[in-house]
Protein backbone atom coordinates (compact mmCIF):
# COMPACT_ATOMS: atom_id res chain seq x y z
CA UNK A 1 0.00 0.00 0.00
CA UNK A 2 1.14 3.53 -0.69
CA UNK A 3 1.44 5.99 2.20
CA UNK A 4 -1.64 7.81 0.88
CA UNK A 5 -3.61 4.55 0.76
CA UNK A 6 -2.71 3.88 4.39
CA UNK A 7 -4.11 7.29 5.34
CA UNK A 8 -7.35 6.56 3.49
CA UNK A 9 -7.59 3.17 5.21
CA UNK A 10 -7.14 4.86 8.58
CA UNK A 11 -9.93 7.32 7.70
CA UNK A 12 -12.28 4.44 6.87
CA UNK A 13 -11.47 2.73 10.16
CA UNK A 14 -11.97 5.95 12.10
CA UNK A 15 -15.42 6.32 10.56
CA UNK A 16 -16.31 2.85 11.85
CA UNK A 17 -14.85 3.56 15.31
CA UNK A 18 -16.69 6.88 15.61
CA UNK A 19 -19.99 5.21 14.68
CA UNK A 20 -19.37 2.39 17.17
CA UNK A 21 -18.61 4.88 19.93
CA UNK A 22 -21.81 6.78 19.18
CA UNK A 23 -23.96 3.63 19.06
CA UNK A 24 -22.19 1.61 21.81
CA UNK A 25 -20.83 -0.82 19.22
CA UNK A 26 -17.60 -2.87 19.22
CA UNK A 27 -14.33 -1.59 20.67
CA UNK A 28 -11.73 -0.05 18.37
CA UNK A 29 -9.32 -2.98 18.56
CA UNK A 30 -12.11 -5.38 17.54
CA UNK A 31 -13.07 -3.17 14.60
CA UNK A 32 -9.47 -2.83 13.44
CA UNK A 33 -8.78 -6.57 13.72
CA UNK A 34 -11.88 -7.45 11.68
CA UNK A 35 -11.20 -4.80 9.03
CA UNK A 36 -7.60 -5.93 8.53
CA UNK A 37 -8.56 -9.62 8.47
CA UNK A 38 -10.82 -8.91 5.51
CA UNK A 39 -7.97 -7.20 3.63
CA UNK A 40 -5.29 -9.83 3.19
CA UNK A 41 -3.44 -7.62 0.72
CA UNK A 42 -2.31 -5.35 3.56
CA UNK A 43 1.18 -6.42 4.61
CA UNK A 44 2.53 -6.37 8.15
CA UNK A 45 4.11 -2.93 7.69
CA UNK A 46 0.83 -1.59 6.28
CA UNK A 47 -1.08 -2.97 9.25
CA UNK A 48 1.27 -1.43 11.80
CA UNK A 49 1.22 1.92 10.02
CA UNK A 50 -2.58 2.00 9.70
CA UNK A 51 -3.09 1.02 13.31
CA UNK A 52 -0.65 3.71 14.46
CA UNK A 53 -2.42 6.38 12.40
CA UNK A 54 -5.81 5.38 13.79
CA UNK A 55 -4.74 5.47 17.42
CA UNK A 56 -2.74 8.68 17.01
CA UNK A 57 -5.89 10.35 15.66
CA UNK A 58 -8.10 8.87 18.39
CA UNK A 59 -5.75 10.07 21.13
CA UNK A 60 -5.60 13.54 19.61
CA UNK A 61 -9.37 14.19 19.61
CA UNK A 62 -10.94 14.71 23.00
CA UNK A 63 -14.48 15.15 21.70
CA UNK A 64 -15.93 12.53 19.35
CA UNK A 65 -15.14 13.82 15.82
CA UNK A 66 -17.77 14.27 13.15
CA UNK A 67 -15.92 11.92 10.81
CA UNK A 68 -12.76 9.92 10.33
CA UNK A 69 -11.56 12.45 7.77
CA UNK A 70 -11.97 15.32 10.26
CA UNK A 71 -9.96 13.34 12.83
CA UNK A 72 -7.20 12.59 10.32
CA UNK A 73 -7.10 16.22 9.20
CA UNK A 74 -6.50 17.20 12.83
CA UNK A 75 -3.53 14.85 12.89
CA UNK A 76 -2.34 16.16 9.53
CA UNK A 77 -2.38 19.71 10.91
CA UNK A 78 0.37 18.59 13.27
CA UNK A 79 2.25 16.42 10.76
CA UNK A 80 3.20 17.97 7.43
CA UNK A 81 4.14 14.53 6.08
CA UNK A 82 0.51 13.46 6.41
CA UNK A 83 -0.88 16.73 5.07
CA UNK A 84 1.08 16.18 1.85
CA UNK A 85 -0.73 12.86 1.29
CA UNK A 86 -4.14 14.54 0.86
CA UNK A 87 -3.33 14.92 -2.82
CA UNK A 88 -6.07 12.94 -4.56
CA UNK A 89 -3.74 10.15 -5.66
CA UNK A 90 -5.24 6.69 -6.39
CA UNK A 91 -6.58 4.99 -3.24
CA UNK A 92 -5.60 8.03 -1.16
CA UNK A 93 -7.67 10.79 0.47
CA UNK A 94 -9.17 13.58 -1.60
CA UNK A 95 -7.47 16.99 -1.48
CA UNK A 96 -8.50 19.29 1.35
CA UNK A 97 -11.32 21.57 0.27
CA UNK A 98 -11.30 25.28 0.94
CA UNK A 99 -12.67 25.89 4.42
CA UNK A 100 -12.82 22.18 5.28
CA UNK A 101 -12.68 21.85 9.06
CA UNK A 102 -10.50 19.49 11.01
CA UNK A 103 -11.56 18.08 14.36
CA UNK A 104 -10.44 20.06 17.39
CA UNK A 105 -7.57 18.54 19.38
CA UNK A 106 -8.25 17.90 23.06
CA UNK A 107 -7.77 15.53 25.95
CA UNK A 108 -11.37 14.62 26.78
CA UNK A 109 -14.95 15.79 26.32
CA UNK A 110 -15.38 19.13 28.11
CA UNK A 111 -17.82 17.78 30.70
CA UNK A 112 -15.33 15.05 31.65
CA UNK A 113 -12.30 17.34 31.76
CA UNK A 114 -14.08 19.31 34.48
CA UNK A 115 -14.22 16.11 36.58
CA UNK A 116 -10.57 15.13 36.03
CA UNK A 117 -8.68 18.06 37.47
CA UNK A 118 -7.06 15.84 40.11
CA UNK A 119 -5.24 13.59 37.62
CA UNK A 120 -2.84 13.94 34.70
CA UNK A 121 -5.25 13.45 31.80
CA UNK A 122 -2.44 13.31 29.23
CA UNK A 123 -0.93 10.34 31.09
CA UNK A 124 -4.30 8.58 30.87
CA UNK A 125 -3.89 8.71 27.09
CA UNK A 126 -0.28 7.52 26.88
CA UNK A 127 0.72 4.13 25.55
CA UNK A 128 0.49 1.36 28.11
CA UNK A 129 3.22 -1.23 28.69
CA UNK A 130 2.43 -4.94 28.79
CA UNK A 131 2.18 -6.22 32.37
CA UNK A 132 2.09 -9.89 33.32
CA UNK A 133 1.24 -11.67 36.56
CA UNK A 134 3.42 -14.66 37.37
CA UNK A 135 1.33 -17.58 38.63
CA UNK A 136 2.80 -18.71 41.95
CA UNK A 137 0.82 -21.95 41.76
CA UNK A 138 3.27 -23.05 39.04
CA UNK A 139 6.46 -20.97 39.17
CA UNK A 140 8.09 -17.82 40.51
CA UNK A 141 9.00 -14.48 38.99
CA UNK A 142 12.69 -15.24 38.46
CA UNK A 143 11.95 -18.49 36.61
CA UNK A 144 9.30 -16.77 34.48
CA UNK A 145 11.74 -14.02 33.50
CA UNK A 146 14.28 -16.62 32.44
CA UNK A 147 11.68 -18.49 30.39
CA UNK A 148 10.49 -15.32 28.66
CA UNK A 149 13.94 -13.85 28.15
CA UNK A 150 12.34 -10.45 28.68
CA UNK A 151 10.80 -8.17 31.24
CA UNK A 152 11.53 -6.40 34.48
CA UNK A 153 9.82 -6.73 37.86
CA UNK A 154 6.97 -4.28 38.28
CA UNK A 155 7.59 -1.65 40.98
CA UNK A 156 4.89 -2.71 43.45
CA UNK A 157 3.20 -6.05 42.68
CA UNK A 158 5.42 -8.92 43.87
CA UNK A 159 4.38 -11.23 41.03
CA UNK A 160 4.36 -8.60 38.27
CA UNK A 161 6.52 -8.41 35.16
CA UNK A 162 6.59 -5.47 32.77
CA UNK A 163 7.37 -6.24 29.13
CA UNK A 164 8.20 -3.15 27.09
CA UNK A 165 8.16 -3.38 24.14
CA UNK A 166 5.42 -6.03 24.23
CA UNK A 167 5.87 -9.56 22.94
CA UNK A 168 3.40 -12.16 21.61
CA UNK A 169 2.63 -13.56 25.05
CA UNK A 170 -0.18 -15.95 24.15
CA UNK A 171 2.06 -17.78 21.68
CA UNK A 172 4.74 -18.38 24.31
CA UNK A 173 5.07 -21.76 26.09
CA UNK A 174 5.11 -19.96 29.46
CA UNK A 175 1.58 -18.75 28.76
CA UNK A 176 0.33 -22.07 27.42
CA UNK A 177 1.72 -23.82 30.52
CA UNK A 178 -0.07 -21.43 32.88
CA UNK A 179 3.00 -19.67 34.22
CA UNK A 180 1.83 -16.18 33.33
CA UNK A 181 -1.34 -14.15 32.76
CA UNK A 182 -1.70 -10.76 31.12
CA UNK A 183 -2.74 -8.38 33.91
CA UNK A 184 -1.98 -4.73 34.58
CA UNK A 185 -0.07 -4.09 37.79
CA UNK A 186 -3.00 -2.08 39.12
CA UNK A 187 -5.28 -5.10 38.76
CA UNK A 188 -2.72 -7.21 40.57
CA UNK A 189 -2.69 -4.73 43.44
CA UNK A 190 -6.47 -4.91 43.74
CA UNK A 191 -6.27 -8.67 44.20
CA UNK A 192 -3.51 -8.18 46.78
CA UNK A 193 -5.71 -5.71 48.66
CA UNK A 194 -8.04 -8.62 49.40
CA UNK A 195 -5.31 -10.37 51.41
CA UNK A 196 -6.96 -13.69 50.55
CA UNK A 197 -5.57 -16.65 52.48
CA UNK A 198 -5.90 -20.43 52.61
CA UNK A 199 -9.06 -21.65 54.28
CA UNK A 200 -11.10 -18.49 53.64
CA UNK A 201 -14.38 -18.08 51.80
CA UNK A 202 -13.78 -15.50 49.07
CA UNK A 203 -16.36 -14.16 46.60
CA UNK A 204 -15.39 -12.37 43.39
CA UNK A 205 -18.74 -10.70 42.78
CA UNK A 206 -17.99 -9.26 39.30
CA UNK A 207 -15.50 -11.83 38.07
CA UNK A 208 -15.84 -11.39 34.31
CA UNK A 209 -13.43 -13.80 32.65
CA UNK A 210 -11.64 -14.37 35.96
CA UNK A 211 -8.34 -12.49 35.84
CA UNK A 212 -8.54 -11.37 39.46
CA UNK A 213 -10.19 -14.65 40.47
CA UNK A 214 -7.05 -16.50 39.36
CA UNK A 215 -4.86 -14.07 41.30
CA UNK A 216 -6.99 -14.73 44.40
CA UNK A 217 -6.62 -18.48 43.83
CA UNK A 218 -2.84 -18.11 43.83
CA UNK A 219 -2.95 -16.09 47.07
CA UNK A 220 -5.07 -18.83 48.64
CA UNK A 221 -2.59 -21.51 47.56
CA UNK A 222 -5.25 -22.94 45.27
CA UNK A 223 -9.00 -22.82 45.88
CA UNK A 224 -9.04 -26.38 47.26
CA UNK A 225 -7.60 -24.92 50.48
CA UNK A 226 -10.65 -22.70 50.92
CA UNK A 227 -13.73 -21.68 48.97
CA UNK A 228 -13.51 -19.31 46.01
CA UNK A 229 -16.71 -18.32 44.22
CA UNK A 230 -16.65 -16.35 40.94
CA UNK A 231 -19.88 -14.58 39.97
CA UNK A 232 -20.96 -12.55 36.96
CA UNK A 233 -24.03 -11.63 34.92
CA UNK A 234 -22.33 -12.36 31.57
CA UNK A 235 -22.46 -16.08 30.75
CA UNK A 236 -19.98 -15.86 27.87
CA UNK A 237 -17.34 -14.05 29.92
CA UNK A 238 -17.75 -16.28 32.95
CA UNK A 239 -17.45 -19.41 30.80
CA UNK A 240 -13.90 -18.37 29.91
CA UNK A 241 -12.78 -18.87 33.51
CA UNK A 242 -12.88 -22.69 33.55
CA UNK A 243 -10.23 -23.29 30.84
CA UNK A 244 -8.08 -20.49 32.25
CA UNK A 245 -8.28 -22.06 35.72
CA UNK A 246 -7.28 -25.47 34.38
CA UNK A 247 -4.26 -23.95 32.63
CA UNK A 248 -3.31 -22.11 35.82
CA UNK A 249 -3.61 -25.18 38.05
CA UNK A 250 -6.47 -23.55 39.94
CA UNK A 251 -9.25 -26.08 39.52
CA UNK A 252 -12.08 -26.10 42.03
CA UNK A 253 -13.26 -22.51 41.61
CA UNK A 254 -17.04 -22.30 41.91
CA UNK A 255 -18.95 -20.18 39.40
CA UNK A 256 -22.38 -18.61 39.68
CA UNK A 257 -24.24 -16.84 36.90
CA UNK A 258 -26.23 -13.91 38.29
CA UNK A 259 -28.91 -11.79 36.70
CA UNK A 260 -32.51 -10.81 36.43
CA UNK A 261 -32.41 -8.62 39.54
CA UNK A 262 -32.38 -11.74 41.71
CA UNK A 263 -28.73 -11.67 42.72
CA UNK A 264 -29.44 -11.64 46.45
CA UNK A 265 -31.60 -14.76 46.10
CA UNK A 266 -28.91 -16.55 44.07
CA UNK A 267 -26.35 -15.79 46.77
CA UNK A 268 -28.63 -16.33 49.76
CA UNK A 269 -26.72 -19.36 51.04
CA UNK A 270 -23.61 -17.20 51.33
CA UNK A 271 -25.21 -14.43 53.41
CA UNK A 272 -22.92 -13.15 56.18
CA UNK A 273 -20.50 -15.99 55.45
CA UNK A 274 -17.69 -14.53 53.33
CA UNK A 275 -14.32 -13.52 54.64
CA UNK A 276 -13.68 -11.37 51.55
CA UNK A 277 -15.98 -10.00 48.87
CA UNK A 278 -14.20 -8.42 45.91
CA UNK A 279 -16.37 -5.99 43.95
CA UNK A 280 -14.54 -4.98 40.78
CA UNK A 281 -17.60 -3.09 39.64
CA UNK A 282 -18.74 -2.21 36.11
CA UNK A 283 -17.57 1.34 35.45
CA UNK A 284 -16.79 3.99 32.87
CA UNK A 285 -13.30 2.63 32.17
CA UNK A 286 -11.74 6.09 32.35
CA UNK A 287 -8.66 4.50 33.91
CA UNK A 288 -8.11 2.30 30.85
CA UNK A 289 -7.95 5.08 28.25
CA UNK A 290 -4.31 4.15 27.58
CA UNK A 291 -5.61 0.89 26.09
CA UNK A 292 -9.01 2.09 24.83
CA UNK A 293 -8.71 5.81 24.08
CA UNK A 294 -11.97 5.86 22.10
CA UNK A 295 -13.81 4.96 25.33
CA UNK A 296 -13.93 8.66 26.21
CA UNK A 297 -16.15 9.16 23.15
CA UNK A 298 -18.65 6.62 24.49
CA UNK A 299 -19.28 7.99 27.95
CA UNK A 300 -22.21 10.34 28.63
CA UNK A 301 -23.46 11.89 31.88
CA UNK A 302 -26.49 9.61 31.67
CA UNK A 303 -24.39 6.47 31.29
CA UNK A 304 -22.16 7.55 34.19
CA UNK A 305 -25.23 8.00 36.39
CA UNK A 306 -26.50 4.52 35.47
CA UNK A 307 -23.12 3.00 36.31
CA UNK A 308 -23.04 4.79 39.66
CA UNK A 309 -26.44 3.28 40.52
CA UNK A 310 -25.16 -0.21 39.66
CA UNK A 311 -22.04 0.32 41.77
CA UNK A 312 -24.06 1.37 44.81
CA UNK A 313 -26.35 -1.64 44.42
CA UNK A 314 -23.38 -4.01 44.18
CA UNK A 315 -21.82 -2.54 47.31
CA UNK A 316 -25.05 -3.10 49.23
CA UNK A 317 -25.24 -6.66 47.89
CA UNK A 318 -21.66 -7.28 48.98
CA UNK A 319 -22.33 -5.95 52.46
CA UNK A 320 -24.95 -8.65 53.01
CA UNK A 321 -22.42 -11.35 52.12
CA UNK A 322 -19.60 -10.35 54.49
CA UNK A 323 -19.29 -12.04 57.86
CA UNK A 324 -18.51 -9.98 61.00
CA UNK A 325 -14.78 -9.25 60.84
CA UNK A 326 -14.71 -9.77 57.08
CA UNK A 327 -14.10 -7.19 54.37
CA UNK A 328 -15.28 -5.79 51.05
CA UNK A 329 -12.64 -4.69 48.57
CA UNK A 330 -14.26 -2.25 46.15
CA UNK A 331 -12.52 -1.28 42.93
CA UNK A 332 -13.25 0.46 39.64
CA UNK A 333 -10.94 1.06 36.68
CA UNK A 334 -11.86 4.73 36.87
CA UNK A 335 -10.39 7.85 38.41
CA UNK A 336 -13.72 9.70 38.63
CA UNK A 337 -14.89 10.54 42.15
CA UNK A 338 -18.46 9.69 41.12
CA UNK A 339 -17.36 6.06 40.87
CA UNK A 340 -14.78 6.10 43.65
CA UNK A 341 -14.70 8.47 46.60
CA UNK A 342 -18.38 9.40 46.28
CA UNK A 343 -19.41 5.73 46.22
CA UNK A 344 -17.33 5.08 49.31
CA UNK A 345 -18.95 7.98 51.18
CA UNK A 346 -22.42 6.81 50.25
CA UNK A 347 -21.72 3.25 51.34
CA UNK A 348 -20.33 4.30 54.71
CA UNK A 349 -23.42 6.44 55.34
CA UNK A 350 -25.67 3.46 54.60
CA UNK A 351 -23.55 0.89 56.46
CA UNK A 352 -22.03 2.34 59.64
CA UNK A 353 -20.89 -1.13 60.75
CA UNK A 354 -18.11 -0.98 58.11
CA UNK A 355 -14.85 0.93 58.59
CA UNK A 356 -12.54 2.12 55.82
CA UNK A 357 -8.97 0.78 55.86
CA UNK A 358 -6.14 1.63 53.47
CA UNK A 359 -5.89 -1.42 51.21
CA UNK A 360 -2.10 -1.43 50.94
CA UNK A 361 0.87 0.61 52.14
CA UNK A 362 1.96 1.78 48.69
CA UNK A 363 1.51 2.98 45.99
CA UNK A 364 -1.32 5.37 45.18
CA UNK A 365 -2.77 8.62 46.42
CA UNK A 366 -5.22 8.75 49.32
CA UNK A 367 -8.59 9.96 48.08
CA UNK A 368 -11.85 9.93 49.95
CA UNK A 369 -10.78 7.05 52.18
CA UNK A 370 -9.65 4.88 49.29
CA UNK A 371 -6.56 4.85 47.12
CA UNK A 372 -6.30 6.29 43.63
CA UNK A 373 -3.83 4.65 41.25
CA UNK A 374 -2.98 6.54 38.06
CA UNK A 375 -0.63 6.20 35.09
CA UNK A 376 1.10 9.52 35.70
CA UNK A 377 1.87 8.87 39.35
CA UNK A 378 2.09 5.09 39.64
CA UNK A 379 2.59 3.71 36.12
CA UNK A 380 -0.55 1.57 36.35
CA UNK A 381 -3.92 1.94 34.70
CA UNK A 382 -6.21 4.25 36.61
CA UNK A 383 -8.02 2.58 39.52
CA UNK A 384 -9.85 3.49 42.68
CA UNK A 385 -9.66 0.81 45.37
CA UNK A 386 -10.92 0.74 48.94
CA UNK A 387 -11.09 -1.83 51.71
CA UNK A 388 -14.13 -1.84 53.97
CA UNK A 389 -13.95 -4.01 57.08
CA UNK A 390 -17.07 -5.08 58.95
CA UNK A 391 -17.08 -4.80 62.72
CA UNK A 392 -16.89 -8.06 64.65
N, C-alpha and C positions, 0 to 999 in steps of 0.2 A: 504494500500500500504506500502511496505517496504521503508526505507529511500533510498535504491539504486533505487527502481522503481520511486520514486519521482524525483531523479536526472535525470533519463532517460526521464521522462515526460517533465521536464524542457528543456532538450536538444532538444526534438522534437518541443516544442513550440518556442524555440529560432530559430530553422531552419526556421519555418514559418514566424517569425517576421523579420528575416534578409532578406528573400526573398521579403516580403511585403515592406520593406524599400527600397530595390533595385529597385522594380518595381512600387513604389508609390501605394501599395495596402493598405489594411485596417490597422488601428492603432493597437498597441499591445493589448490594453485592449479589443478591439473587437475580436481579434484573440483568446485571452485567454478565454474570456467568451464563445465563440462558441465551442472551444475545450473541455472545461470542461463540457459544457451542453451535449455533445455527449458521455460523460463518467460518467454515473450515479454512477458507482461503487466507484468513488473517494469521500471519505467523506469530511466533512468540514475542518478537520485538514489537510488532504492531499491537498485540494485546497489552503488553506492559505500557506502551506509550498512550494508548487510548484510555486505559484505566487511570493512568496518572493525570491525564487531561481532565477526565470526568471529576475525579476527587479534588483536584486543585480548584476547579470551578465551583464545586459544591462547598468547599471550605471557605471560599471567598465571599459567597453570598449569604448574608445573614437572614434576610427575608426570602421567602420562596419566590424565585424569579418567574416572570411571565412565560418564559420559554427557554429551551436549551440554547438557542442562538443568543438570546440576551445574556445568559450566564457566561457563554463562551466569549462574547464581546467584552464583558467586564474583565475577563482574564486577559484578553488580547490588549486591552488598554494598558495593562501592566507589562506586557511582553511583546515587544516589537516583532519578534520572530513569528509569533502567532498572527499578529495583525497583517503581516505580509502575505499570509496564506489565504486571506479572504479575497481571492483574485478571480474567482469564477472559473478556475481550471477544472477539467473533468473530474468528477467524483468529489470535488471540494466544495466549500461553502461559497455562496454567492457574494459578490462584492458588497461592501457596506453602503447602504443607501444614505443619501443626504438626510440628516436629522434622525437617523435610526438610533434608538436609545439602547444603551447597555444597561444591564442590571446594576443596582447600586451595591458596592462592596459593604460588608458589615460583619459583625461577629454573631449576632443573633437577632431574632425578631425584637422590635423595640419593647414590647410588653415584657419579654423575658429578660432583656438586658437590665431592666429596672429591678429585677428580682435577683440579680447575680452580682451585685456590687461587692460582695464579700469574697469572691473567688476570681482567679485569673482566667477570664473567658478564653483568651487566646490559647492558653495551655490546654483547655478542654478540647480544642480543635487541632492540636498537634498530632503527629503520627505516633501511634502506640507501639511499644516493643512487644515481643512475643514472650509471655510468661508461662512457665510450666510449674506444675506441682508434682514433686517426686512422691511416689506412693510408698510409704513406709511399711506397708504390708508385704512388699516384695523386694525392696532395695533401700539404699540410702542416697543422699545427694551426691556424695563423692563418686560412688559407683555409676550413677546416672550420668554425671558429667563426663566420666571416662567413656562410657558407651556412646554418648552423643558426639563427643569430640568438639563440643561447643558449649557456650553459656558461662554465666557467672552467677554466684549466689545472689538472690534478691536481698535488698537491704534489711528487711524486717521479718519476712516469713521464713521460718527455719527450714521448710521443705521446698522453697521456691528457687527456680532457675530463670534467668532472663537471657533470651536468645535474641541478639540484635547484631546483624540483620537476621530476620527469621529464616527458618529452614522448613522443609516439608516434613513436619513432625509425624503426621499420620501414616506416612510411608516407612517410617523408621522401625526397626525391630523392637526398640525400647518401648515404643507406643503399643505395638501389637502385643507385646508380652505383659502389658499392664504396669510398666515401671513409671510411666509419666502420664499426666493429663494436662491439657491446655487449660490454664486458669490464671486470670490476672491476680497479681499479688494482693490487691484489695479484697478480692473474693476469698483468698486463702486466709486473710486476717479475720474476716467475718466468721469463718468456721472456727478459727482459733478462739475467738471471743466466746464461743459456746463452752469452752473448757470441758468438752465431752470426755467421759472416762468409762472404762470397763465397768459393766454391771449396771449402768444407768438406763433409764428409758428416755429416749431422745426422739422428738418429732420434728421433722423438716416439713413445715406446713405448706410451703410453696416450692416444692422440690424441683419442678420443671423436669429437665432431663437428668438431674441428679448430680451435678458437679460438686455442690457443697455436701450433698449426702455422702458421697464417696470420701470426701475429706473427713467428715465426721466418723465414718466407719474406720478410717485409719487411726484417728485419735482414740477410738474405743478399742483398738487392737483387733478389729473385726467385729461385726454385729453379733456374732454368736456369743460374745461375752457380755451382751446386754440386749437391749431391744431398741431397734432403730426403725422408725416408721416414716416413709416418704409419701407425702400427699400432694395432689395437684388436681386441678379441674380440667386439664388438657390430657386426654387419653393418649394421643400420639406422642407427646413429649414424655409423659411418664413411662410409656412402653420402652423408651430408649434406655432406661436405667438398668433393666435386667441384664442385657448383654454387656453393658459397661461394667456392672458389678462383677460379673463372671470373669471378665478380663482382668479386673483389679484384684481378684481374690477376696471379694467382699460379699460372697453369697450369704443369704439369710436376711437381707433387708426386706421388710414388709412394705407393700405399697397399697395405697388406698386412693381410689378415684373419687373426688368430691364434686359436688355441683348441685344445681337445682335449688339453691337456697336452703339446703338441708344438711349443711356441713356439720352443725352441732350434733344432729341426730346420728350422722355417720361416725362421729368421733365420741359418742356418748360413753362408750366403755373405757375411754381414756381420761375421763373427767378427773381433774385434780390428782392425776397420777404421774405426770411427766416431770422428770428432773430438769429437762431443757426443752424449750420450744423455740425453734428457729423460724422466724418470719422474714423471709427475703421477699418482700411484698412486690406485687406488680407496681410499676412506677413509670414516670416519664422517660427514664433513660438518659436524662441530661448528663449524667456522669460518664456515659459511654460515647459521647460525641466524637472522641478520637477515632473510634471504630465505625461509627454510624453517623457521620456529620449531617446527613440529610434528615436525621430524626428531629432536628430543631425546626424543620419545615412542617412537621406533622402535628406538633403539639399546639393546642388551643387552650384558652382559659377554661372552656367548658370541659375538655378532656381532662385537664389537670384537676378540676373539681371532682369529677367522677372518680379519678384514681385516689384522691384523698379520702373519699367516702369508703372506698374498698379497703384502703389501708387501715382506717379506724375500725372497720368491722372485723378485719383479720386480727387486729390487736386485741379486741374484746373476745374474740373466739379463742385466741391463744391463752388469755388470762384464765379462762375456765378450765384449761387443760393442765395448768401448772400446779404441782403439789406445793404445800407450804415448805418454804426453804428452797424451792426451785426457781428457775429464771426463764424469762423471755429474752432472746436476742433479736432485736428488730433491726432490719437493714433495708436500704433502698439504694439502687445505683443512680442516685440523684444528689445534687448539692442544693436543691431548693428547700428553703425552710418549710414551705407548705407540706412537704413530704417527709421532713426530718424533724427539726426542733419543734415545729408546731404540733406535729402528731404526738411527739413525746409529752408535750405539755398537756394536750387534751387527754391522753391516756392516764397520766398521773392524777388529773382532776377527777376522772371517773373511777379510778382504782387506787385509793389511798393506801391499800395494803401492799403496794409495790414501791420499792425504792430504787432510784437510779444509781448505777455503779459504772465507773469508767470501764469499758470492756477490755482494754489492754493498756499497758504503760506507754507504749509508743507504737506507731507514729500518730499523726493526725492533730487536728486543732479542736479544742473543746468548743462545742457549740450547743447551747440549749440543753445541757446535760448529757448529750451524746458526743460522738467524735466524728468530725468531718475529714475524710480523706480526699485529696485532690491531686490531679496530675502536676500542677505547678509546684506544690509544696512537697508532696510525698512520692511522686512518680508512679502512682497507681491510677486506675480509673477513679472517677468521683463517686464516693459512697458516703452515706450517713449510717452510722451504726451505734446502737445503744444497748445496754444490758439492764434489764429490769428484774430485780430479785424480789420474790414474794416473802413476806414476813412468815416466820415459823409459827 
